[in-house]
Amino acid sequence: MDKRSVPLSTIAKRGLSKRCPRCGQGHLYEGFYSVHERCPECSYRYEAGSGDTWAFMYITTAALTGFIVIAMFLLHPSNTWLGLFLVILAAVTVIAGTLPIRKSIAIALEYIISTQFDHQHANEQVEQKQENPPQGEGK
């Protein structure tokens, strides 16, 4: 199957379901947050470049933290210690609890970007060959 023939929406759904972005069959995780190196079904390497998903994880963690800070300012608990406890509990639950799904989405986005880049790179190479045919052919 041509990897570019898969619709972006399908790749996104595979990310949300914590499945391989290429085939949709293999599970991304061995446990709660331990990502397989490769898809058990199609052998796609999930994180070919070390740290490919760091930026997405950092940005989403910052966004979630921002929402929690906004909630802190909007909610006024009668007991300060209870409010502090609830904020810490919400932060740990929301940030740690969404790690696997956010990582899955990051891997799916990385797959989309890499396939688009590969496609553009291949098209540029074809255009260069058409514009500059190799010397010595046809003689």
C-alpha positions, 0 to 999 in steps of 0.5 A: 500500500502506498503510504500517502494513499491513507487519508489524514483523518484515518491517520489521526484516528489511528493516533487517537486509538493508540495504533500504528499510524501506518497500518492501524493494526499494531499497538503503540504501547507495551504498557501504560507509556512504554512505546514499542520500537517498531509496529508488531504488524508492519515493522514501522519504526515509531520514533525514527529520530530521537526526540521527534515528538518532544516539541508536541509533548512540551507544547501540550503539557504547557497548554494543559498547565495553562488551563489548570492555572486559569481554573485556579484563578476562576475557582475560589474554594472555601478552604485554601488547603482543599483547593491546593490539594484539588489543583495538584490532583487535577494537574497530576491526573490531567497531565500524567493521565493524558500522556499516552494519548498525547504521545500517540497523537505526536507519533501520528503527526510525525508520521504525517509530516514524514510522509509529506516530506518524503513525497515532496522530496521525491517530487523535487528529485523527479523535477530536477531529473526532468530539467537536467537530464544526465549527460551522455545519454542517447549518444 
